[in-house]
């Protein structure tokens, strides 16, 4: 049997449950992957809340997740690119948050050894969406771009791609993440009302593009003089409908290969903010929905032993609960509980006789 994340009602993270399901069988051109890591994405929270059902149709109960990395454990007929035991990374349309997932082999790549499981399992949605954003804008040294939620996995990657092309990047985040953004050459500024004024105070150059990963910032972008065609968003359908902003989508396996090669060569970095076990998926999404994590939040479905691995420890261990707590029990003579290991037992007999005389 396998286990998978589902929700049967719209709402907050408490709607998520881990259910037991039959291990799926791969079909034609498919492989069965035992998932080691799968990254979380904000669009999954939006779908779970039931936002824009006409744009993101959901049939309840709905399986969550797109990104994954793991090991091939079975292949279907016609699947020739991968064999049992191959380490892979890639994506599915939905349902990646499970112990075992059937994946079309055209949506998989070999995992580069230089990529950790957490990074490999989180790279598709954030990496290819960020790649499409920067490539679509054709950014260069003459550009100054604003990226909202720049400390998140998606924003962090987009900022690095833009910097690789020579663009100046101004990124919004919580103030405690400002130093984090500076590591990537990003000029940080705070969230909240008055963004256009704060951006103008940071640069005299015109803002040539605005990538809104937070949502709800199209008016600020227009106040900065950014044309609608260069205002990009992932979650904000209202900005698309009302302001003519362009909605971003993830790319294909070719784009994933390019992003993975850059990450494996250490030309870009995808920081991992935290790793949660499968049974704490609701807590993982609570952390994601705060939009404060520096990098990606990941579900770790299997503990993998490698140097530098980060696995979230339980807040309290069993021994922490009982340590120092007195437990009532009957008095026990230690000698009576330990069998004789040396000698003929005469010492124990003598002690028993002495206790009997005293009694």
Order of alpha helices (4+ residues) and beta strands (2+ residues): beta-beta-beta-alpha-beta-beta-beta-beta-beta-alpha-alpha-beta-alpha-beta-alpha-beta-alpha-beta-alpha-beta-alpha-beta-alpha-beta-alpha-beta-alpha-alpha-alpha
